[in-house]
């Protein structure tokens, strides 16, 4: 009798274990299906602004660009510095520099202004993004895109983290001046 009980308990354990193992495989399959990432295109909103500098009269730059729908902006330095944040995270900083007679080129701006402040910056070259030609420099963590606009009167400098490169590309591709 004891032997029959031991065999019966053993069979219950084996059958129960096999049943639990098959259920676990199904749950793992379902979990694997759920783990697939869903990426959605961030919706963007358009913003406009202007920057005025006085040099041999009033020099005005009017611009527009798109930012993520949930992002916000703040201005500093008499509207020459635009910060784009989303949920407290800085996505990009846009600086408008009136060059007037100084006439910095994008590459010279990287060499003379950014490089002394950033230990390791590598000029990457030029690329057309949207309707604007951007000169790019990069460090281990950050990227700078610089455009010469309005016949060389203005430079637009956009700094962003490499981790935010995709959103920075969207912002850059939407940039335009009047």
C-alpha positions in Angstrom: 0.0 0.0 0.0 2.8 2.4 0.9 4.4 1.7 -2.4 1.3 2.5 -4.4 1.0 5.8 -2.5 4.6 6.7 -3.3 4.1 5.9 -7.0 0.8 7.9 -7.0 2.5 10.9 -5.4 5.4 10.6 -7.8 3.0 10.5 -10.8 1.2 13.6 -9.5 4.5 15.5 -9.1 5.6 14.5 -12.6 2.3 15.4 -14.2 1.9 18.6 -12.2 5.5 19.6 -13.0 5.0 19.0 -16.7 1.7 21.0 -16.7 3.4 23.9 -14.8 6.4 23.8 -17.2 4.1 23.9 -20.3 2.2 26.9 -18.7 5.5 28.7 -18.0 6.5 28.3 -21.7 3.2 29.9 -22.8 3.6 32.7 -20.4 7.2 33.3 -21.6 6.0 33.4 -25.2 3.3 36.0 -24.3 5.9 38.1 -22.3 8.2 38.0 -25.3 5.4 39.3 -27.6 4.6 42.1 -25.1 8.3 43.1 -24.9 8.3 44.4 -28.5 8.9 48.2 -28.3 6.4 50.5 -29.9 8.0 53.7 -31.1 5.7 56.5 -32.1 6.5 59.6 -34.0 6.6 62.6 -31.6 4.1 65.3 -32.7 5.7 68.7 -33.3 4.5 72.2 -32.9 5.8 75.3 -34.7 7.2 78.3 -32.8 8.4 81.6 -34.1 10.6 84.4 -32.7 12.9 87.2 -33.5 16.2 88.6 -32.3 17.2 92.3 -32.7 20.7 93.7 -32.5 21.7 97.3 -33.1 24.8 97.7 -35.4 24.6 100.4 -38.0 20.9 100.4 -37.5 18.5 97.7 -36.3 19.4 94.2 -37.4 16.5 91.8 -37.0 16.3 88.1 -37.5 12.9 86.4 -37.6 12.9 82.6 -37.3 10.6 79.6 -37.0 11.2 76.0 -36.0 9.4 73.0 -34.7 9.7 71.5 -31.3 8.0 68.5 -29.6 4.4 69.1 -28.8 5.1 68.6 -25.0 8.2 70.8 -25.0 8.4 74.4 -23.8 10.9 77.2 -24.5 12.5 80.0 -22.5 14.5 83.0 -23.7 17.5 84.7 -22.3 20.2 87.2 -23.4 17.7 89.6 -25.0 16.1 86.8 -26.9 19.3 85.5 -28.4 19.4 82.3 -26.3 16.5 79.9 -26.7 16.3 76.8 -24.5 14.0 74.0 -25.5 13.0 71.7 -22.6 10.6 68.8 -22.3 9.6 67.5 -18.8 12.5 69.4 -17.2 15.0 67.9 -19.6 17.0 70.2 -21.8 16.7 69.0 -25.4 18.5 71.8 -27.2 19.9 75.3 -26.8 19.7 77.6 -29.7 22.0 80.7 -29.8 21.6 83.5 -32.4 24.8 85.5 -32.8 24.9 88.7 -34.8 28.2 88.8 -36.6 28.0 92.1 -38.4 31.5 93.1 -39.2 33.1 90.3 -37.2 31.9 87.8 -39.8 32.7 84.5 -38.0 32.2 81.4 -40.2 30.7 78.3 -38.7 34.1 76.5 -38.6 35.9 79.5 -37.1 33.2 79.8 -34.4 33.9 76.2 -33.4 37.6 76.9 -33.3 37.5 80.3 -31.6 34.5 80.2 -29.3 33.4 76.6 -28.6 36.8 74.7 -28.6 38.3 76.8 -25.8 35.4 75.9 -23.5 35.1 72.2 -24.5 38.1 70.0 -23.9 37.7 67.7 -26.9 35.6 68.8 -29.8 35.9 67.4 -33.3 34.8 69.2 -36.4 32.6 66.8 -38.4 31.8 68.7 -41.5 28.8 70.2 -43.3 25.5 68.7 -44.0 22.2 70.1 -45.5 19.5 69.5 -42.9 16.1 70.8 -44.1 16.7 74.0 -46.1 19.9 75.0 -44.2 23.5 74.1 -44.4 24.8 73.2 -41.0 28.4 72.8 -39.9 28.8 70.2 -37.2 31.2 69.7 -34.3 31.0 67.0 -31.7 32.4 65.9 -28.3 31.9 62.7 -26.5 28.6 63.8 -25.1 27.4 66.8 -27.1 26.8 68.0 -30.7 26.9 71.5 -32.1 25.3 72.5 -35.4 26.1 76.0 -36.7 24.6 77.7 -39.7 25.6 81.0 -41.3 22.5 82.8 -42.4 21.3 86.1 -43.8 24.4 86.6 -46.0 26.8 85.9 -43.2 25.3 88.5 -40.8 24.0 85.9 -38.3 25.2 82.5 -37.0 22.7 80.1 -35.4 24.4 77.7 -33.0 22.4 74.7 -31.8 23.8 72.5 -29.0 22.2 69.2 -28.0 23.2 66.0 -26.3 24.1 63.1 -28.6 21.4 61.1 -26.8 18.8 63.6 -28.2 20.2 63.5 -31.7 17.0 62.4 -33.4 14.9 65.2 -31.9 17.7 67.7 -32.6 17.6 66.6 -36.3 13.8 67.2 -36.4 14.3 70.7 -34.9 17.1 71.5 -37.3 15.2 70.3 -40.4 12.3 72.6 -39.5 14.4 75.7 -39.0 13.8 78.6 -41.3 14.4 82.4 -41.3 12.4 85.2 -42.9 
